[in-house]
């Protein structure tokens, strides 16, 4: 009698094991056949100095057409702490994890603001990526001075402008002259504090990062971009573009943001 009971249990166990195996095979097949989905659907874009959110329009259109939720931060560019606060306010509105993207000075802003818990990746586009304790002014002084720079100093009423006459040549030589002229005359001046305030955090130390080096950049030397990208252990892509690669090469830049949303190298 005892032997018969054990035999019944054994047969039942074999059936259960077979059923369990079939379930595992079915689930594996389903997962393998399902289309790949982006891990992160929220993208927040942060503009740089002497710019505004309008430059993000091509990127916005590409990403939203692919199903991403995209918000842009309208930085005042008056104080670094104020711009960080503006980014954090937009981050607080997001539902779920976020890829935070910064261009130029916006890179410094996302480096500080990116310490926020819902940020899961950083994308730098021709951008500053300072370490804690560093300021933009300190980084600029670390390199050789540019005698042709269009930065107009000293500040006027605490504001720093970029020379309209040099804007096209320095800022965006790969854009049409008319577009560059519009950008030059709609530039947002930068407060002195945006250059002099040191960072207290460097989010790239704890968050995965992607970096786009613009090889024709006349605003931030490409070698400086490569240095900051290497220090941040970022996944690097080089694009033959001016300082505004996100405007002149929107598809290539959008591809990197999408790769970041999937936590992939591009």
C-alpha positions in Angstrom: 0.0 0.0 0.0 2.8 2.4 1.0 4.6 1.7 -2.3 1.5 2.4 -4.3 1.0 5.8 -2.6 4.6 6.8 -3.4 4.1 5.7 -7.0 1.1 7.9 -7.3 2.9 10.9 -5.9 5.8 10.3 -8.3 3.5 10.2 -11.3 1.7 13.4 -10.2 5.1 15.1 -9.7 6.2 14.1 -13.2 3.0 15.7 -14.6 3.6 18.9 -12.6 7.2 19.1 -13.8 6.0 18.7 -17.4 3.3 21.4 -16.9 5.8 23.7 -15.3 8.3 23.2 -18.2 5.6 23.9 -20.8 4.7 27.2 -19.0 8.4 28.3 -18.9 8.7 27.5 -22.7 5.5 29.5 -23.5 6.6 32.5 -21.5 10.1 32.5 -23.0 8.6 32.3 -26.5 6.2 35.1 -25.7 9.0 37.4 -24.4 11.3 36.6 -27.3 8.6 37.3 -29.9 7.4 40.5 -28.2 8.6 43.8 -29.8 11.3 45.6 -27.8 10.1 48.5 -25.8 12.0 51.5 -24.6 12.8 51.2 -20.9 12.3 54.9 -20.3 9.6 57.0 -22.0 10.1 60.3 -20.2 12.7 62.7 -21.7 13.5 66.2 -20.2 15.6 68.6 -22.4 17.6 71.4 -20.9 19.0 74.2 -23.1 22.3 76.0 -22.7 23.5 79.6 -22.6 22.5 82.2 -25.2 19.7 79.9 -26.3 16.1 79.0 -25.5 13.7 76.0 -25.8 12.9 76.7 -29.5 16.1 74.9 -30.6 14.7 71.6 -29.3 11.8 71.5 -31.7 13.3 69.0 -34.2 14.3 66.6 -31.3 10.8 67.1 -29.7 9.1 66.1 -33.0 11.2 63.0 -33.6 10.8 61.7 -30.0 7.1 62.4 -29.6 6.4 60.7 -33.0 8.1 57.6 -31.5 5.9 57.7 -28.4 8.1 59.5 -25.9 6.8 62.0 -23.4 9.1 65.0 -23.8 9.3 68.2 -21.6 11.6 71.1 -22.1 12.9 73.4 -19.3 12.7 77.1 -19.9 15.8 78.1 -18.0 16.1 81.8 -17.1 19.9 81.5 -17.3 20.3 84.1 -14.6 21.6 81.9 -11.7 22.9 78.3 -11.6 20.8 77.5 -8.5 17.7 78.9 -10.2 18.2 76.8 -13.3 18.8 73.7 -11.3 15.6 74.4 -9.3 13.7 74.9 -12.6 14.9 71.5 -13.9 13.9 69.8 -10.6 10.4 71.3 -10.8 9.9 69.7 -14.3 11.4 66.4 -13.0 8.9 66.4 -10.2 6.0 66.4 -12.8 7.2 63.2 -14.5 5.4 59.9 -14.0 8.2 57.3 -14.0 11.9 57.3 -14.7 13.5 60.0 -16.8 16.4 60.5 -19.2 17.8 64.0 -18.6 19.4 65.7 -21.6 21.6 68.9 -21.5 23.2 71.0 -24.1 26.3 73.2 -23.5 25.7 75.0 -20.1 22.7 72.8 -19.7 25.1 70.0 -19.1 26.3 71.6 -15.9 22.7 72.0 -14.9 21.8 68.4 -15.4 25.0 67.3 -13.7 23.7 68.9 -10.5 19.9 68.3 -11.0 20.5 64.7 -12.2 21.0 63.5 -8.7 17.2 63.4 -8.4 16.0 59.9 -7.8 13.8 59.5 -10.9 16.7 60.4 -13.3 18.1 57.1 -14.6 20.4 58.4 -17.3 22.1 61.6 -18.6 22.8 62.7 -22.1 25.3 65.4 -22.8 25.3 67.2 -26.1 28.4 69.4 -26.7 28.1 70.1 -23.0 29.9 70.9 -19.8 30.1 68.0 -17.4 31.8 69.5 -14.3 32.8 67.6 -11.2 31.6 68.7 -7.8 33.5 71.8 -6.7 34.0 72.9 -10.3 32.4 75.9 -12.0 32.1 76.7 -15.7 34.5 79.6 -15.2 37.0 77.3 -13.7 36.7 74.8 -16.6 37.1 77.6 -19.1 40.2 78.9 -17.4 41.7 75.5 -17.4 42.0 75.7 -21.2 43.9 78.1 -23.4 42.1 81.5 -23.9 40.2 82.0 -27.1 41.1 85.5 -28.4 38.3 85.2 -31.0 35.6 84.4 -28.5 32.4 86.4 -28.9 31.6 86.5 -25.2 31.1 90.1 -24.4 32.8 91.1 -21.2 32.6 92.8 -18.7 28.9 91.9 -17.9 26.3 94.6 -18.5 24.0 94.9 -15.5 25.2 91.4 -14.4 24.3 89.9 -17.8 26.7 88.4 -20.4 25.8 88.4 -24.1 27.3 86.8 -27.1 28.5 89.0 -29.9 25.8 89.0 -32.6 28.4 89.6 -35.3 30.2 86.4 -34.3 27.2 84.2 -33.5 26.9 82.4 -36.8 30.6 81.7 -37.1 31.1 80.4 -33.6 27.7 79.1 -32.4 26.1 77.5 -35.5 28.1 77.7 -38.7 26.3 74.6 -40.1 22.9 76.3 -40.0 21.6 78.7 -42.6 22.5 82.3 -42.1 18.9 83.4 -41.7 18.3 80.9 -38.9 21.6 81.9 -37.2 20.6 85.5 -37.4 17.3 84.8 -35.7 19.0 82.8 -33.0 21.6 85.6 -32.4 18.8 88.2 -31.9 16.7 86.0 -29.7 19.5 84.9 -27.4 18.9 84.7 -23.7 21.7 86.5 -21.9 23.5 84.6 -19.1 23.9 85.9 -15.5 27.4 86.0 -14.1 26.4 83.4 -11.5 25.8 80.7 -14.1 29.5 80.8 -14.8 30.9 81.3 -11.3 28.8 78.9 -9.1 30.5 75.7 -8.3 28.6 72.4 -8.4 27.9 70.5 -5.2 27.1 67.2 -7.0 28.2 65.3 -10.1 25.3 63.0 -11.1 27.5 61.3 -13.7 29.3 59.5 -10.9 26.2 57.5 -10.1 24.1 57.6 -13.2 24.9 56.1 -16.7 25.8 58.8 -19.2 26.0 59.3 -22.9 28.0 62.1 -24.5 27.9 63.6 -28.0 31.1 65.3 -29.0 30.7 67.9 -31.8 33.9 67.7 -33.8 33.5 71.1 -35.3 32.5 72.9 -32.1 33.9 76.4 -31.7 32.3 77.1 -28.3 33.7 74.2 -26.3 36.9 72.6 -27.7 36.2 69.1 -28.9 39.2 67.8 -26.9 37.6 69.3 -23.8 34.4 67.5 -24.5 36.3 64.3 -25.0 38.1 64.8 -21.6 34.8 65.4 -19.8 33.1 62.4 -21.5 36.0 60.1 -20.6 36.0 61.4 -17.0 32.3 60.7 -16.7 32.8 57.2 -18.2 30.2 58.1 -20.8 29.3 56.2 -23.9 30.7 58.6 -26.6 29.4 59.4 -30.1 31.2 61.9 -32.3 29.2 63.9 -34.8 30.8 66.2 -37.4 28.8 69.2 -36.4 28.9 72.6 -34.8 28.0 73.4 -31.2 24.3 72.9 -32.0 24.4 69.3 -33.2 20.9 68.8 -31.9 19.6 71.4 -34.4 21.8 70.6 -37.4 21.8 66.8 -36.9 18.6 66.1 -35.0 18.1 62.5 -36.2 21.6 61.5 -35.0 21.1 63.2 -31.7 17.6 61.7 -31.2 19.1 58.3 -31.9 21.5 58.7 -29.0 18.7 59.8 -26.7 16.7 56.7 -27.7 19.7 54.5 -27.1 20.0 56.1 -23.6 16.3 55.3 -23.0 17.1 51.7 -23.7 20.3 51.8 -21.8 22.3 50.9 -24.9 25.5 52.0 -26.5 25.0 53.6 -29.9 
